[in-house]
């Protein structure tokens, strides 16, 4: 079913943000219609300032979806908000373009929310394309928990079966959690409205954690359900400019910490980042000079050097968004 008439009652609105990933977005749409929910639904694709042929391909190859063109890259939060503001459903699914819908998971997610009136939003178990488990849920981050989470993420990337089995057992079935990933995030529109939608100051990263926190603050619960599984390939659009992505991650981390932990929290974070990236700056600078002299290829060491430099700039900048934007074409 598509957006054929404004008077058609819609239960579920599915929002996909596309940024120069037409192949993945179209494959996601195909999987969605192949495994579509047994209810009235609409699909809204926000083309977030793509400079390739994304918009033309989407309109030619997926005419059943509503395509909205932003004209510029607004970031993940603002693009999704545009979709939410155009959504007609009582339930909203935020879905990354690099995901694959399996079987009847949309029906299962809807049924779960409809049977759980206290739950404002929920997320499924997510696997990478190679079958490895993703950390798509968690507790609200602190400096200590973020460090621990990075260790878990690294161990899962190595396919550590002990860690995977521990997480699968501890979070089996449906579980109350602090947040679930925005890559597949189904929520009541009422809960989104109560919380105030996504914070547009998060360009990418931490926006889903922030939204979940505000949903919980107004009285709703967040659930992770491991009985429902989705494929999420992960980071497809980000891979073309990993340097900016890494700086954007730190920018969002700084903003999130300032928002919820105040001056003391953000000062501690900035001090730790300064120490860490000053060490990296010295180390990567030496590696870059060595590569210039002894190696034919110095791109990797230069990228690490630039990342360290830009992160230190970010720590001290009054306008951190400008530091990130300076890397648009890096």
C-alpha atoms as one frame of an Amber mdcrd trajectory, in Angstrom:
protein
   0.000   0.000   0.000   1.206   3.532  -0.644   0.257   7.115   0.013  -2.651
   7.157  -2.396  -5.216   9.337  -0.656  -5.010  11.810   2.171  -8.179  10.340
   3.720  -6.786   6.803   3.900  -6.379   5.884   7.599  -2.738   4.992   8.193
  -1.547   2.949  11.167   2.213   2.895  10.507   4.491   5.510   8.946   7.941
   4.252   7.933  10.629   6.920   7.562  13.916   6.290   5.756  16.643   8.921
   5.406  18.717   8.586   2.240  22.083  10.265   1.750  23.703   9.044  -1.453
  22.935   5.368  -0.785  20.316   4.638  -3.486  21.266   0.970  -3.894  20.839
   0.232  -0.186  17.743   2.420   0.141  16.011   0.714  -2.773  16.960  -2.723
  -1.459  15.569  -1.727   1.951  12.313  -0.601   0.323  12.057  -3.863  -1.638
  12.548  -5.929   1.524   9.961  -3.785   3.265   7.290  -4.368   0.623   8.198
  -8.043   0.353   7.608  -8.390   4.108   5.060  -5.614   4.521   2.873  -5.336
   7.622  -0.749  -6.422   7.453  -2.070  -2.922   8.045  -2.375   0.399   6.248
   1.095   1.927   6.084   3.077   4.566   4.239   6.763   4.886   3.378   8.398
   8.314   3.480  11.928   8.725   2.130  13.801  11.885   3.048  16.569  12.572
   0.543  19.048  14.458   2.686  20.788  16.650   0.125  22.206  13.854  -2.031
  24.341  15.085  -4.914  24.202  11.805  -6.841  21.247  10.337  -8.748  19.487
   9.136  -5.583  16.333  11.190  -5.947  15.804  10.328  -9.608  16.315   6.631
  -8.995  14.005   6.598  -5.991  11.219   8.291  -7.932  11.677   5.988 -10.920
  12.189   2.690  -9.109  10.011   3.236  -6.023   7.101   5.418  -7.172   4.912
   4.027  -4.385   6.824   5.927  -1.677   6.634   9.599  -0.796  10.005  11.260
  -1.505  10.815  14.538   0.216  13.882  16.481  -0.898  15.707  18.611   1.690
  18.127  20.327  -0.708  20.924  20.132   1.860  22.292  17.623   4.352  20.313
  18.496   7.474  21.735  15.653   9.534  19.943  12.556  10.789  17.801  14.268
  13.433  16.352  17.097  11.364  15.740  14.832   8.377  13.801  12.350  10.522
  11.844  15.179  12.133  10.788  16.284   8.652   9.518  12.772   8.038   7.722
  12.594  11.390   6.010  15.926  10.736   4.686  14.526   7.439   3.701  11.158
   8.918   0.027  10.222   9.220   0.382   7.014  11.215  -0.291   6.447  14.903
   3.017   4.579  14.989   6.291   5.708  13.429   9.224   3.534  12.385  12.600
   5.223  11.909  14.537   2.908   9.625  18.095   3.242   8.343  18.583   2.908
   4.608  21.118   0.092   5.090  18.695  -2.284   6.810  16.879  -5.363   5.562
  13.411  -6.297   6.769  12.988 -10.002   7.517   9.774 -12.047   7.554   6.953
 -10.398   9.510   8.995  -8.320  11.960   6.970  -5.146  11.339   3.777  -6.940
  12.365   5.556  -8.285  15.441   6.820  -4.833  16.450   3.392  -3.284  15.979
   1.670  -6.075  17.885   4.168  -5.709  20.710   3.591  -1.966  21.082  -0.176
  -2.325  20.811  -0.125  -4.959  23.570   2.163  -2.838  25.790   0.458   0.529
  26.386   3.188   1.672  28.777   5.930   1.286  26.129   6.600   4.419  24.095
   9.255   2.952  21.801  10.986  -0.339  21.104  13.786  -1.791  19.040  14.601
  -5.286  17.745  17.715  -7.410  17.887  20.064  -6.309  15.108  22.663  -8.339
  13.246  25.329  -7.209  10.806  25.250  -8.673   7.313  27.802 -11.284   8.436
  25.543 -12.403  11.291  27.486 -10.752  14.123  25.432  -9.212  16.935  25.165
  -5.419  17.158  24.939  -3.454  20.385  21.679  -1.786  19.426  20.496  -1.081
  22.989  22.018  -0.004  26.270  22.123   2.171  29.368  22.509   5.923  29.313
  26.205   6.650  28.681  28.720   7.891  31.209  32.477   8.169  30.692  32.989
   4.782  32.346  30.102   3.003  30.615  31.173   4.338  27.203  34.646   2.877
  27.691  33.120  -0.465  28.718  30.764  -0.361  25.742  33.676   0.131  23.342
  35.312  -2.984  24.789  32.091  -4.978  24.267  31.781  -3.652  20.725  35.376
  -4.633  19.961  34.919  -8.125  21.394  31.730  -8.634  19.380  33.533  -7.481
  16.218  35.985 -10.336  16.838  32.990 -12.684  17.151  33.702 -13.390  20.821
  31.084 -16.072  21.456  31.330 -15.799  25.252  30.423 -12.100  25.145  27.682
 -12.718  22.590  26.178 -15.597  24.583  26.283 -13.492  27.763  24.433 -10.592
  26.107  21.936 -12.860  24.347  21.119 -14.602  27.635  20.955 -11.465  29.792
  18.727  -9.597  27.349  16.624 -12.518  26.102  13.034 -11.703  25.199  11.703
  -8.245  25.999  13.732  -6.068  28.350  13.388  -2.618  29.877  16.376  -0.588
  28.677  17.428   3.051  28.625  17.700   3.319  24.849  17.434   1.435  21.566
  19.138   2.283  18.296  17.585   4.744  15.874  18.508   2.458  12.973  15.257
   0.541  13.606  13.165   2.439  16.120   9.400   2.030  16.342   7.519   4.488
  18.521   4.053   5.736  19.234   3.648   9.105  17.572   2.115  10.280  20.842
   5.364   9.452  22.670   7.420  11.317  20.058   5.158  14.340  20.351   5.321
  14.215  24.158   9.131  14.110  24.038   9.469  16.861  21.442  10.900  14.808
  18.511  14.645  14.529  17.882  17.052  17.262  18.954  18.284  18.793  15.697
  21.565  19.857  17.288  22.700  16.233  17.044  23.864  15.965  13.426  24.555
  12.262  13.839  25.151   9.958  16.829  23.597  10.181  20.320  20.326  11.545
  18.877  18.560   8.231  19.525  19.900   8.013  23.086  18.818  11.592  23.754
  15.340  10.946  22.329  14.909   7.802  24.429  15.933   9.709  27.527  13.300
  12.363  26.898  10.652   9.737  26.101  11.392   8.097  29.454  11.408  11.479
  31.206   7.775  12.051  30.196   6.681   8.690  31.588   7.029   6.136  28.782
   9.155   2.995  28.815  11.717   1.808  26.256  11.931  -1.892  25.390  14.447
  -4.035  23.532  13.043  -7.275  22.102  15.525  -9.974  21.096  12.765 -12.194
  19.684  12.512  -9.846  16.686  15.551  -9.686  14.384  16.642  -7.210  11.702
  19.683  -7.066   9.410  21.578  -3.765   9.679  24.663  -3.576   7.487  25.871
  -0.474   9.325  27.685   2.739   8.449  27.228   2.577   4.676  26.966   6.324
   4.013  29.530   7.083   6.725  32.303   5.036   5.133  32.934   7.642   2.424
  34.070  10.227   4.962  35.067   8.405   8.133  37.118  11.366   9.330  34.096
  13.633   9.543  32.018  10.830  11.051  34.537  10.324  13.872  34.649  14.060
  14.590  30.833  14.253  14.500  30.719  11.410  17.025  32.895  13.412  19.422
  30.897  16.584  18.785  27.665  14.800  19.673  29.281  13.157  22.694  30.393
  16.572  23.985  26.933  18.069  23.422  25.158  15.116  25.070  27.484  15.273
  28.084  26.964  19.027  28.444  23.188  18.605  28.140  22.858  15.969  30.859
  25.968  16.163  33.040  26.607  19.901  33.092  29.847  21.832  33.269  31.722
  19.328  35.430  30.857  16.429  33.134  31.758  18.161  29.891  34.942  19.653
  31.379  36.068  16.171  32.434  35.269  14.746  29.003  37.108  17.537  27.188
  40.154  17.133  29.421  40.280  13.389  28.747  39.836  13.943  24.998  42.598
  16.546  25.017  45.011  14.172  26.753  44.079  11.248  24.501  44.332  13.115
  21.213  47.439  15.063  22.175  49.129  11.695  22.645  47.681  10.518  19.317
  48.799  13.756  17.649  52.413  13.212  18.667  52.319   9.523  17.788  50.534
   9.967  14.430  52.724  12.949  13.548  55.829  10.835  14.014  54.254   8.025
  11.976  53.365  10.456   9.187  56.924  11.789   8.977  58.264   8.235   8.967
  55.902   7.252   6.163  56.873  10.299   4.109  60.522   9.342   4.342  60.399
   5.552   4.168  57.044   4.617   2.629  55.284   5.377  -0.626  51.869   5.709
   1.032  51.142   8.049   3.947  47.342   8.455   3.688  46.525   6.383   6.778
  48.994   8.133   9.073  47.919  11.530   7.704  44.249  10.703   8.393  45.095
   9.804  12.004  47.106  13.008  12.331  44.207  15.088  10.978  41.693  13.315
  13.239  43.801  14.114  16.302  44.197  17.748  15.241  40.492  18.251  14.523
  39.394  16.576  17.765  41.641  18.904  19.773  40.168  21.853  17.832  36.706
  20.537  18.699  37.523  20.469  22.413  38.404  24.174  22.470  36.107  25.552
  19.761  33.172  27.837  20.522  31.647  26.701  17.225  32.176  22.908  17.094
  29.799  22.521  14.137  32.260  24.518  12.010  35.077  22.112  12.879  32.988
  19.184  11.647  31.785  20.998   8.518  35.390  21.787   7.567  35.784  18.048
   6.903  32.867  17.736   4.453  35.200  17.103   1.525  38.050  15.500   3.461
